[in-house]
Amino acid sequence: MPDIETIVQDAVERRMRALAESDRNFRELQLKKLLALVGRNKDTEFGRAHGFESIRSVADFQKAVPLSTATDYHDAWRRIGEGERRVLFADPVDVFAISSGTTAEPKRIPLTRATVRGLRRAAGNATRAYIAREKSYSLLRGYGMQVSAPAELERTEHGVPVGYITGIISSAQTYPLHNIGLPTRDELNIADWGEKYALMASKYRDYDVRMFFGVTSYVAGFIEFLQERTGHKDLRSFWPNAELVVTSGIPLKNYRGVFEEAFPGIRFAELYLATEAALGFQADAGGAMSPMLEDHFYEFVPVDSWGVDDAPRLAMHEVEAGKDYVLVVTTPSGLYAYSPGDIVRFTQTDPPRIEIMRRLSAMLDLASEKMDGHQAAHVIEKTGLAVRQFTVCPAAGYCAHEWVIEFKGAVPGDAAQRIDETLIAANPSYGHLRWGNRLMKAPTVTAVQPGTFDAALLQRPGQGKILRVYRDRLLRDELVELSHELHN
């Protein structure tokens, strides 16, 4: 009977041959995927309205279907959540993923079984690519520790699960992870991070954990919990064979030091994961992502043309390396020519490899909360605080938001609490991260003198505005200094 290393090697080599074939034939594969998605959904409400029956080429599709964002789907998502069928797609809804709430209200995004298959395929691809690169065929002799938000917080009145995308991808795993994946689904569904971390640390202390999977900040939070509990920075005595971390959602560079301190020599692989779908996986040692060619149809809009009428929409074979594009995707879950809001750059075009450069709009994403300026303004409005101007940035030295506010009149003593409670209600991801005050700390409010924002604008002739959200503290420091000058 063959040993596990032989079985793993055979499975990995088969999958890598299939991925290499996809890379060689990506142009034909992409057209085939587009026509399959259009054909499958031609008798839906969306398909009939956009003439899917007549689409035979990429040009036909681009003429019939306009570019879209999440705003264009809110009503359809609501109707699907109420049980309507064949609105955007023909297949049944497998699960609803809770959006991170980057608009005013959180949304439930319907995912079909094909999209869920794509989630686990992306994780499997990244893991197999690592095994093939490193010839680490004994990796699966140990366990994989999955650190994710709940896959199921509730069910709709029609019995469809509702959860977070990270939990959905963890609970959807099949071989090689289903028989070595920790913790159990019920344990993953624990909402309190402190309780979940404590259970995982105590129950699985003596298991041979060799891999970690999850949103970068979630896994890092678990490791920091273990360091606090043990009093040791180096955790090799805890799990001596830990070898690989597969992360998604938050750039690895922000947390790499946490992992390397705890497990010297640890290796990494990344996924390109959005709430709507798994969009890519790390195929090579360099870190660039391979698009999920088997699952979605991709288009790319030059970043300078985004928002312009008749903006060029390039297929995968038409892009150039080194240039920035707004990624646009058509998925099995009824998103058509849809932008998830990311700007990408091709590191190479044959085979295609991309890296994520930045978001289209300014956004705070310290731990996967994804709060943009629209949501920040919504939060201020809902608190009832008398605010003349505000901006928000990362707090100094720990994971939290700092709100810099110019109030109208006296500064309320409970301003930070009101902001925190309102954002928890508006953004499910933020609320989950704040649970137990572990992954994200409470926000702080820095009040500045009346006229501070106007003074800052005077130093920016022609700019006309200060953004609601900044990903660094440069403007915050400038506002505080100006406030002191006005006060003195």
Disulfide bonds with the S-S distance in Angstrom:
none
